[in-house]
Amino acid sequence: MSAERELLYSVAAVRELDRRAIASGIPARELMRRAGAAAARLVETRFREARRILVVAGPGNNGGDGYDLASELHARGYEVRVVAPLGPPRSAEAQAARAEYLMRDGLVIDDPADLSKADLLVDALFGVGFRRAEDEASRQALAALAGASARVLALDVPSGVDADSGAVPGPAARATLTLCFIAAKRGLFTGRALDHVGEVLVDDLAVPTEVFAWVAPAAVRIGPKWLHERLEPRRRDVHKGHFGHVLVVGGARGFGGAARLAAEGALRAGAGWVSVATELEHVPALLAGRPELMARGFEAIEELLLRATVLAVGPGLGREERARHLFERALASGKGLVLDADALALLASSPRRLPPGTIITPHPGEAARLLGCEVDAVQADRFAAAERLAADYGCIVVLKGAGTVIAGEGLPSVIEAGNPAMASAGMGDVLTGVIAALIAQGLPPGEAARAGALAHAVAGDRAAPGPGGRGLIASDLLAMLPKVLSS
């Protein structure tokens, strides 16, 4: 079993990898055998207590992988059966795999109604080609898989999940573990797919590395190791002037907490100074609660802009005329910009190309307003939504949510961290401050967007109260950020 790859591929790219692997001298039938053998090894190591195994095999090559797995397990003494609810295979390679399984006295049944009498289900129904169930038999087979109580090993892609986008248009398998063949598929790491893939492993099936050199990846997934490689320890002879000055512009009447969360996020992420332009009546409470901050009323914006390195604009800013004036002034300032919350609402009401290097951090609802579409359309293809935002507004985009996507500079990135407990008010405000602080410390905007989103997600994981996913609040992340960014 190979180590997990960082690079992620589209379905079209994976098919091209498969084609080139075959052209390099590996017969298609041999690739299928390798997939079945890899899955069998995984069953032995990760599901060793399972003895009764049902393989749900479809009519495509994914089903052929399933038949080869069944043959391997049968030879090793497992009680294994194949369920073929959509009939026999269509391709010559998958037909050969089925024939070899039957030659071993393997049993094939066609009724998917009861999949509960097994220790392990193997999902080999659709694979990478799935977009939506086109007929009643497919819908029934998917519903049976989705409703099964046994643990599920998905071969390549959980059936019912779109491997390109992560969309789940109907019933879908909920895998305990997904074993990708040749390369990881980008859709498995964002959106609704995350509730269906379980743990994801990759086996490259011993495809030569030179095959990958000819096929462009579609995205890259980044985790904590990436963060540690980007953030070097500070030298001993530094002072606060080396680490920039973040100005948070936000906190209209009644929303001072949003500005404070962003400002504290910037402090905890290592900015040298952090100032806040906010409602004048919020200043005493803000300074009393966090004396390390510098706070002034909105009226002092010009003076504050002179000292700032980067602006974090929008948390609690409001949408009235004064807020619009502050927003426009920030855009014209020539400073680095991170835009969130009300700044994105103001942008959506007056769309335009943003200054180079600007970062926007929309959640799906904000992204939908910026794109003039429904939230469901954003979530149906988070990669496409992030890339369209980056193209339309000329900026770097951090599309928040499960499997945060960053687009607008190089390959799109997917954050492999974060948890459902982070679905609470103020989390985005903290993220805005963190990203702004990293820009202030000298990271290029794209790197700051990736590092900030990842650090924020990892801090959320460390602060999470438990698997139930409830009760985490935004300020819980603040104490974790220095450890995440300094380890």
C-alpha positions in Angstrom: 0.0 0.0 0.0 1.5 3.3 -1.0 1.5 6.4 1.1 -1.3 8.8 0.6 -0.6 11.2 -2.3 -1.0 14.9 -1.9 -2.0 15.4 -5.5 -5.7 14.9 -6.5 -7.0 14.1 -9.9 -10.1 14.7 -11.9 -12.0 11.7 -13.4 -10.8 12.6 -16.8 -7.2 12.7 -15.6 -7.5 9.3 -13.8 -8.8 7.8 -17.0 -5.9 9.2 -18.9 -3.5 7.8 -16.2 -5.2 4.4 -16.7 -4.8 4.7 -20.5 -1.1 5.6 -20.2 -0.5 2.9 -17.7 -1.8 0.3 -20.2 0.2 1.9 -23.0 3.3 1.6 -20.8 2.9 -2.2 -20.9 0.6 -3.1 -18.1 -2.4 -4.9 -19.5 -5.8 -3.7 -18.4 -6.6 -7.1 -17.0 -3.4 -7.0 -14.9 -4.4 -3.6 -13.4 -7.7 -5.0 -12.4 -6.0 -8.0 -10.7 -3.7 -5.6 -8.9 -6.7 -3.7 -7.6 -8.4 -6.8 -6.3 -5.2 -8.0 -4.6 -4.6 -4.6 -3.0 -8.2 -4.6 -1.7 -7.7 -8.1 -0.4 -4.6 -7.1 1.5 -6.5 -4.2 3.0 -9.3 -6.5 4.2 -6.7 -8.7 5.9 -5.0 -5.8 7.7 -7.9 -3.5 8.5 -10.9 -5.8 8.7 -9.2 -8.9 9.9 -12.1 -10.0 12.2 -14.5 -10.0 9.2 -15.2 -13.5 7.9 -18.6 -13.1 6.1 -18.1 -10.7 3.2 -20.5 -9.5 0.6 -19.1 -7.8 -2.5 -21.6 -5.6 -4.3 -20.4 -5.6 -7.9 -21.6 -3.4 -10.7 -21.4 -4.0 -14.5 -18.4 -1.8 -15.1 -14.7 -2.2 -14.4 -15.3 -1.3 -10.7 -17.3 -4.5 -10.6 -14.4 -6.3 -12.1 -12.2 -5.1 -9.3 -14.8 -6.5 -6.9 -14.9 -9.9 -8.6 -11.1 -10.1 -8.4 -11.2 -9.2 -4.7 -13.8 -11.9 -4.2 -11.5 -14.4 -5.9 -8.6 -13.4 -3.7 -10.7 -13.6 -0.5 -12.2 -17.0 -1.5 -8.7 -18.4 -2.0 -7.8 -17.2 1.5 -10.7 -19.0 3.2 -13.2 -16.2 3.6 -16.9 -16.7 3.3 -17.5 -14.4 0.4 -20.4 -13.9 -2.0 -20.9 -11.4 -4.8 -24.2 -9.5 -5.2 -24.7 -8.3 -8.8 -27.9 -6.3 -8.7 -27.3 -4.6 -12.1 -26.4 -7.8 -14.0 -23.1 -9.2 -15.4 -20.1 -7.1 -16.4 -19.9 -5.4 -19.8 -16.1 -5.1 -20.5 -13.9 -8.0 -21.5 -11.6 -7.5 -18.5 -14.5 -7.5 -16.0 -16.1 -10.5 -17.7 -12.8 -12.4 -17.3 -12.7 -11.4 -13.6 -16.2 -12.8 -13.1 -15.4 -16.0 -14.9 -12.3 -16.6 -12.8 -14.4 -16.1 -9.7 -17.0 -18.5 -10.8 -14.3 -21.1 -11.7 -13.4 -21.0 -8.0 -17.0 -22.0 -7.2 -17.8 -18.5 -6.2 -21.5 -17.6 -5.6 -23.2 -14.7 -7.4 -26.7 -13.5 -6.4 -28.7 -10.6 -7.9 -30.9 -9.5 -5.0 -29.5 -6.5 -3.0 -32.5 -6.3 -0.7 -30.7 -7.6 2.4 -27.1 -6.6 2.8 -27.1 -6.8 6.6 -26.0 -10.5 6.9 -22.3 -9.7 6.5 -19.4 -8.6 8.6 -18.2 -6.4 5.8 -19.7 -5.0 2.6 -17.4 -4.2 -0.3 -18.8 -1.5 -2.6 -17.7 -2.1 -6.2 -20.9 -0.9 -7.8 -20.1 2.2 -9.8 -16.6 3.6 -9.3 -15.5 6.9 -10.9 -18.1 7.1 -13.6 -21.0 7.8 -11.4 -22.9 11.1 -11.9 -26.5 10.1 -10.9 -28.6 7.0 -10.8 -30.3 6.8 -14.2 -32.7 3.9 -13.6 -34.8 2.3 -10.9 -32.5 -0.7 -10.5 -29.6 1.6 -9.8 -31.6 3.7 -7.4 -32.6 0.5 -5.5 -29.1 -0.8 -5.4 -27.8 2.5 -4.0 -30.6 2.7 -1.5 -29.7 -0.8 -0.3 -26.0 0.1 0.1 -26.9 3.4 1.8 -29.1 1.6 4.3 -26.8 -1.2 5.2 -25.6 -1.4 8.8 -22.4 -3.4 8.1 -19.0 -1.7 7.7 -18.3 -0.8 4.1 -15.0 -0.8 2.1 -15.5 1.3 -1.0 -13.3 0.4 -4.0 -12.1 3.6 -5.7 -15.1 5.8 -4.9 -18.2 5.2 -2.7 -21.1 4.5 -5.0 -23.4 7.5 -5.2 -20.6 10.1 -4.8 -19.5 12.2 -7.8 -15.7 11.7 -7.8 -15.1 15.0 -9.6 -17.2 17.4 -7.5 -18.0 15.6 -4.2 -21.7 16.0 -4.9 -24.1 13.3 -3.6 -27.2 13.6 -5.7 -29.1 10.7 -4.0 -28.6 7.6 -1.8 -24.9 6.7 -1.5 -22.7 4.2 0.3 -21.3 5.3 3.6 -17.8 3.8 3.6 -15.7 3.1 6.7 -12.7 3.2 4.4 -12.3 4.1 0.7 -9.4 2.6 -1.3 -8.5 4.7 -4.3 -6.7 3.0 -7.2 -3.9 4.7 -9.1 -4.6 8.2 -7.7 -6.8 10.1 -5.3 -9.9 11.6 -6.8 -10.5 15.3 -5.9 -14.2 15.1 -5.2 -13.6 12.8 -2.2 -12.2 15.5 -0.1 -14.8 18.2 0.1 -18.5 18.8 0.5 -21.0 16.1 1.1 -18.6 13.4 0.0 -16.9 13.7 3.4 -19.8 12.1 5.1 -19.4 9.1 2.7 -15.7 8.3 2.2 -14.5 7.5 5.7 -10.8 7.1 5.8 -9.2 7.4 2.3 -6.2 5.4 1.2 -4.5 5.3 -2.1 -2.8 2.4 -3.9 -1.0 3.3 -7.1 -1.1 -0.3 -8.4 2.7 0.0 -9.1 2.0 2.3 -12.0 5.4 3.7 -13.1 6.0 7.2 -11.8 6.7 8.5 -15.3 3.1 7.9 -16.2 2.1 10.6 -13.7 4.5 13.1 -15.3 2.3 13.3 -18.3 -1.1 14.0 -16.6 -1.9 17.2 -14.8 -3.4 16.9 -11.3 -6.6 18.9 -10.6 -6.0 19.9 -7.0 -3.7 19.3 -4.0 -4.8 18.3 -0.5 -2.8 19.8 2.4 -2.6 18.8 6.0 -0.6 19.8 9.1 2.8 18.6 7.7 2.4 21.1 4.9 1.9 23.9 7.4 5.1 23.0 9.3 7.1 23.0 6.1 6.0 26.6 5.3 6.4 28.3 8.7 10.0 28.4 9.9 10.8 29.2 13.5 11.5 32.8 14.2 15.0 34.1 14.7 16.1 35.2 18.2 16.9 38.8 17.2 13.4 39.9 16.0 11.0 42.5 17.2 7.4 43.3 16.6 8.2 45.6 13.7 9.2 42.5 11.7 5.7 41.1 11.8 3.5 43.7 10.4 0.5 45.7 11.4 -3.1 44.3 10.9 -6.0 46.7 10.9 -9.4 45.1 11.5 -12.2 47.2 10.0 -15.5 46.1 11.5 -17.8 45.9 14.5 -20.8 48.2 13.9 -23.1 48.8 16.8 -24.0 45.4 18.4 -21.4 43.5 16.5 -18.2 44.4 18.3 -17.5 40.8 19.1 -16.9 40.0 15.4 -14.2 42.6 15.2 -12.6 41.5 18.4 -12.5 37.8 17.3 -10.8 38.8 14.1 -8.3 41.0 15.9 -7.5 38.4 18.5 -7.1 35.8 15.7 -4.5 38.1 14.2 -2.7 38.5 17.5 -2.7 34.8 18.2 -1.4 34.2 14.6 1.6 36.3 15.3 1.0 39.8 13.9 3.4 42.4 15.4 0.6 45.0 16.0 -3.2 44.7 15.7 -5.5 47.8 15.5 -9.2 47.9 15.3 -11.4 50.5 13.6 -14.8 50.0 15.1 -17.9 51.7 16.6 -16.6 54.2 19.1 -18.8 52.8 21.9 -17.1 49.4 21.6 -13.7 50.8 22.2 -13.6 50.7 26.1 -14.9 47.1 26.3 -12.6 46.0 23.6 -9.5 47.5 25.3 -10.5 46.2 28.7 -11.1 42.7 27.3 -7.9 42.6 25.3 -5.4 45.3 26.2 -2.9 44.1 23.6 -5.2 45.6 20.9 -5.3 49.2 19.8 -8.8 50.4 19.1 -10.3 53.6 17.7 -13.6 54.8 16.4 -14.4 54.5 12.7 -13.8 58.2 12.4 -10.0 57.6 12.8 -9.8 55.4 9.7 -7.4 57.6 7.7 -4.9 57.7 10.6 -5.2 54.0 11.1 -4.7 53.3 7.4 -1.4 55.1 7.4 0.1 52.6 9.9 -1.4 49.4 8.6 0.3 46.6 6.6 -2.8 44.6 5.8 -6.5 45.2 6.3 -9.1 42.6 7.5 -12.4 44.1 6.4 -15.9 43.0 7.1 -16.5 41.2 10.4 -19.6 42.9 11.9 -19.0 46.0 9.6 -22.6 46.4 8.6 -24.1 47.3 5.2 -25.3 50.9 5.6 -23.8 53.9 3.8 -21.0 54.4 6.4 -20.0 50.7 6.0 -19.9 51.1 2.2 -17.6 54.2 2.5 -15.2 52.2 4.8 -15.3 49.3 2.3 -14.5 51.5 -0.7 -11.8 53.3 1.3 -10.2 50.0 2.1 -10.2 48.9 -1.5 -8.5 52.1 -2.6 -5.9 52.0 0.2 -3.2 50.0 -1.6 -2.8 47.8 1.4 -3.1 44.0 1.5 -6.8 42.9 1.9 -8.7 40.1 3.4 -12.5 40.5 2.9 -15.1 38.6 4.8 -18.7 38.8 6.0 -20.3 42.2 5.4 -17.5 43.2 3.1 -18.6 40.3 0.8 -22.2 41.5 0.9 -21.1 44.9 -0.1 -19.0 43.4 -2.9 -21.9 41.3 -4.1 -24.1 44.4 -4.3 -21.4 46.2 -6.4 -19.3 43.5 -8.2 -15.9 44.5 -9.5 -12.4 43.1 -10.0 -10.5 43.4 -6.8 -6.9 44.7 -6.2 -4.2 42.1 -7.0 -3.6 39.7 -4.1 -6.9 40.3 -2.4 -8.3 37.3 -0.4 -12.0 36.7 0.0 -13.3 34.1 2.5 -16.9 33.3 1.7 -19.0 30.6 3.2 -21.3 28.9 0.7 -24.2 31.4 1.2 -21.8 34.3 0.6 -20.3 32.6 -2.4 -23.8 32.1 -3.9 -24.6 35.8 -3.6 -21.3 36.7 -5.2 -22.0 34.3 -8.1 -25.7 35.1 -8.4 -26.7 31.5 -7.9 -28.2 29.2 -5.3 -26.3 27.7 -2.4 -27.0 24.2 -3.7 -25.2 25.1 -6.9 -22.1 26.1 -5.0 -22.2 22.9 -2.9 -22.8 20.7 -5.9 -19.3 21.6 -7.2 -17.2 23.5 -4.7 -14.1 23.4 -6.9 -15.9 25.0 -9.8 -17.5 27.6 -7.6 -14.2 28.6 -6.0 -12.5 28.8 -9.4 -15.3 30.9 -10.9 -15.1 33.3 -8.0 -11.4 33.7 -8.4 -11.8 34.3 -12.1 -14.7 36.7 -11.8 -13.3 38.9 -9.0 -9.6 38.5 -9.8 -8.7 37.4 -6.3 -7.7 34.4 -4.1 -10.7 32.6 -2.7 -11.1 30.6 0.5 -14.4 28.8 0.1 -15.2 27.8 3.7 -17.0 24.6 4.7 -16.3 20.9 5.0 -13.2 20.5 2.9 -12.3 24.2 2.5 -11.2 24.9 -1.1 -8.6 27.6 -1.9 -8.4 28.8 -5.5 -7.0 31.6 -7.5 -3.3 30.9 -7.5 -1.8 27.7 -8.8 -3.6 24.4 -8.2 -6.7 24.5 -6.1 -6.0 23.3 -2.6 -8.3 21.3 -0.2 -7.8 21.6 3.5 -7.7 18.2 5.1 -8.6 19.2 8.6 -11.6 20.7 10.5 -14.7 19.2 12.0 -18.5 19.8 12.4 -18.1 21.4 15.8 -16.7 24.5 14.0 -20.1 25.2 12.6 -20.7 28.1 15.0 -20.8 31.9 14.9 -17.5 33.8 14.8 -15.3 31.0 13.3 -14.9 32.9 10.1 -14.0 36.1 11.9 -11.1 34.3 13.6 -10.0 32.9 10.2 -10.0 36.4 8.7 -7.6 37.7 11.3 -5.4 34.7 11.0 -4.9 35.1 7.3 -4.3 38.8 7.6 -1.7 38.2 10.3 0.2 35.8 8.0 0.2 38.3 5.2 1.5 40.9 7.6 4.4 38.5 8.5 5.5 38.3 4.9 3.7 35.3 3.4 2.5 35.8 -0.1 -1.3 36.0 -0.3 -1.8 32.6 -1.7 0.4 31.0 0.8 -1.2 33.0 3.6 -4.7 31.8 2.5 -3.7 28.2 2.5 -1.6 28.4 5.8 -4.3 30.4 7.5 -7.2 28.1 6.5 -5.2 25.1 7.5 -4.0 26.5 10.9 -7.6 27.5 11.7 -8.9 24.1 10.9 -6.2 22.3 12.8 -6.8 24.6 15.8 -10.5 23.6 15.6 -9.5 19.9 15.6 -7.4 20.4 18.7 -10.1 22.3 20.5 -12.9 20.1 19.5 -14.9 18.8 22.5 -15.4 15.3 21.1 -16.9 13.2 18.3 -20.4 14.5 18.9 -19.4 17.8 17.2 -21.2 20.2 19.6 -20.4 23.2 21.8 -17.2 24.5 20.3 -17.1 28.3 20.1 -14.8 30.6 18.1 -12.8 31.9 21.0 -11.8 28.3 21.9 -9.5 28.3 18.9 -7.5 31.3 20.0 -5.4 29.5 22.6 -4.7 26.7 20.2 -3.4 28.9 17.3 0.1 29.8 18.8 0.7 26.1 19.3 -0.5 25.1 15.8 1.6 27.9 14.2 4.7 27.3 16.3 5.0 23.5 16.4 
